[in-house]
Amino acid sequence: MTVSIGGATISGGVLIGDINNVVPSPLDIYAWASGATPVSSTISRDITTGLSPAGGIPMKMTVTNTDPYIGTYNSVPWNLAPAAIGQTWRAQVYAKASISTSMAIFIFGSLSNGTYIEAPAGGGSITTSWSLVTFTHTFTNPSTAFIQTRLDGPDAGPIGTDIWFDQYWLYRVS
């Protein structure tokens, strides 16, 4: 489902807009991510960890193997918004984990057919307390037509690690 609020678009659990139209309100990140296949992980809603700083019910990713991620990319349904060379986009998500570990945000540039052609990632360390993780990317490929994004857990596990995510913003900065 896609709706527009104050000039920004909400596509499932991801807020898509520009720097002037960011609407920080609780979104259902699980509803968005559950449409994709989790790789080396499982995902679920999880109220047992408490509400996130954004006030939402977090999505829990449990690591089941190396390189866990949610497959919200590389096909047409994940083309979230038009994008082009030279545009700068930012993704932000609240995250915490059952142990100190790492996570990543990918911002993909894709063709109209959904095939990704740029795959930069950023992120960093997360702890057992909520933190806001941010990644910004400027598209460099002249064939970029859409933006896609995905959330990743720690590349090397360990298996059984839980990571909670909430309030996923994706917006154009310039």
N, C-alpha and C positions, 0 to 999 in steps of 0.2 A: 504494500500500500504506500502511495506517495501523497503527501499533503503539503500545502504551502502555508507558512505562518510568517507574517511580517517580511515577506520577500525571500525568506529562506525555505528550502525544501527539506522535508523529512521523508526519507526513503527507508521504511522499516525502522530499524534502530539506529540509523546513521543520519545525523543532521548534515545537510549539504547546503552550502550557501557561500557568501563572500564575507570579508572582514566586517562589512557594514550590516550584515544580516545574520549574525550568530544568535541563536535563540537557545540559551542554556536552560533546558527543561528536561526532566527525566524522560528518557526514551527507552524502549524495549530492545536492548541490544541483542537479546536472545532471539526474539522474533525475526530479526534480520539474519543473524548468523545461522539459525537452525535450518534455513533453506539451502545451506551448503553442506558439503561433506567434511566433517572434522578428520584430519589426518594425524595419526599417531596420538590421538587424544579423544576424549569425549567432552561434550558440553551439556550444560543444564542450567536452569534458573536455580539460584541458591540464596534463600533468605537467611540461612543459619549464620552467615558471616556478618549479618547486619546490613543496613542500608549503606550505600556508597555516599561520599560527600555530596553527590548530585541528588541524593534522595531516592535513587532508583533501586530496584532489586537486581543485584549483580548476576552476571553470567559466569558460571564456573567452568574452567577448562581443566580437566584432569589429564596429565601427561601419561600416555600409555606406551610410548616408544620415543626414539630420537627424532628431532626436528618436528615438533608438533605445530600445527597451524589449522586455521579454518579456511576451507577452499572457496572463499568469496572473490574469485577472480578467474580470468581466462575463458570467459564465455559471455555472451550477450546479456543475460540477466544481471550480471554484475557491473555493466556499464552504468555508473551512477549519475554521471553528468557530463555534458560536453566539456572537453579540455583541448588545449592547443600548445604548441611550442611557445616557450617564453612565459607561460603562465606559472605562477607560484601557488602551490596548494599546501595547506597545513592540516595534519590529522592530530587529534588529541584524544586520549582516553584515560580514565581513572583506572589504576591497576594496583593490585597487591597480590601476594603469594603466601603459601604456607611456609616457605623458607625464603631466604634471600636468594634471588636468582636473576635471570634476565628475560626480557621479552622484546619483541620488535613489531613495528608497524611498517607495512609495505604500502607504498603509493605507486600504483601501476599506471602507465600510459598504455592505452589500448587502441586497436583499430576498431572500426565500426562493427566488424564481425566478432568482436570480443577477445581476439587474440592479443595478449599483452606484448608490448615492444620495448617498454622500459620497466625496470623492476628495482628501483632503489629502496633501501630500507634503513630505518633508524630506530632508536629506542634506547634501551639501556637497562640499568639495574633497577630492580624493584625489591621491596622488603615486605615484611608482614603488616606494614601500615600503608594506607592508601596514599598514592602519589599520582600526580598528573604527568603522563608521558606524552611528549610532543615530538613530531617529526615534520619537517618542512622540505619540500622538493620543488625545483623549477624544471619543467619539462624541456628536454633538449632535442627530442626526435621530431622532425617535421611532419611525420605521419601520425602523430598522436591525435586521436579524435575524441577519446573518452577517458575518464578517470575511473579506476577500480582501486580497492584497498583490501588488506587482510591483516589479521592479528596473528602473531606467532608467539609460541612459548620458547623456552630455552632449547637451543640446538642439541645439547648433550643431556637433556633430562634434568634431574633424575626421574625415573618412572615413579608415579604416585604423587608428584608435585601438583598442587592445586594453584591455579591462578584465577583471580576474579577480575572481571572487566565491567565497567559501566560508563555510560554517558560518552558515546563516541561522536566526536565532531569531525567533520571533514569540510573544509571551506577554502575558497580561493582568497589568497592574500593580495595578489596583483596579477 
